[in-house]
Amino acid sequence: MKIAMIGQKGIPTLYGGIERHVEELSIRLVKNSQEVFVYTRPYYTPKDMKTYKGVNLVSVKSIKSKHLDAITHTLLSTLHAIRQGYDVIHYQGVGPSLLSFIPRIFKPSVKVVTTFHCRDSVLSKWGWFASLSLNLGEWTSTRFAHETITVSKSLQAYIKENYKKQVNYIPTGVQLPQNKEANLITSQFGLTKNSYIVAVARLIEDKGLHYLVEAYKNLKTDKKLVIVGDASFTDEYVVGLKEMANDNSNIIFTGWQSGTMLDELFSNAYMFAHPSVSEGLPVAVLEAASYGLPIVASNIPANKEVIEQNGLLFENRNIEDLQTKLKIALDSPEYVKSLGVKARAYVQETYDWNKVAISTIDLYKQVKQIALEAKKSQV
């Protein structure tokens, strides 16, 4: 089958959970004899880069602004895609799914699949109009697509309750890494094995990093706090976050990191903290678990789904409870190490990328088969 992926910024991944999802899935679809075309944005993936690990890359322009980037890229990508003879157009995220009606109307032979990654409409960075549009995107994701995928069971339940539709649960996967020794992180940030707590996230209010900074400042520990990530049209929030940490030299902001540097940051941390207030499925938590890191996370449904039995959960938005759980983790190295081992085993079994790819291919085939049977019945 020829499959187009639309909605992501691009691959290989520099940052972003959806981008990681699309990269890992597309590579495995290709290994399973599918022909995949990933639509990319020139500021994220170089325009002259045509393939990546067997995946075809299609560069399409966008208007790079907070409100127009995704929708303009999706529109132009869709208009290109409906002329290419794809078997499946797969929209990633509820925002891009707003335009999933276009191939249904203008290219009915193409099968449309959408993946509902998270409830973008509840993110604080969006104003009322953007939130309204994203809510509409939730509806279109479940109504115009031939099939809808959700990456978590909590999202699957949300859609069933609010849109009265049973959709497919196929989670994001994770690949178990080889842990790396501290080299780059030592020379650049002065970090050594087990000397820090790490958080990896976009620096937006909904990731709850301000709660983490406040809780950390109240702890008595020689462990540093390392925050990996940068703004996502949220410069004002980032300025405020760094001002909160100004008087503490043990709080380190690394900016976006990828490749070997990110591997080292995960591999050598004492534990991982994820105080997010809203998630679809927390890719960073899956990655932390894949490194065997002890995890302290907010008790939102998406986090509980991954680590309820294999980590420490604190009451969402509760700084005092977060501080308590961090202290437990810092005071009990052997206990939390055992939780990290359990978390790694759990994600290896539950979030296997190869199984994700096979389930996705099966869904594509199912959509095509239903369409063929419907066509035969009309003859």
Order of alpha helices (4+ residues) and beta strands (2+ residues): beta-alpha-beta-beta-beta-alpha-beta-alpha-beta-alpha-beta-alpha-beta-alpha-beta-alpha-beta-alpha-beta-alpha-beta-alpha-beta-alpha-beta-alpha-alpha-alpha
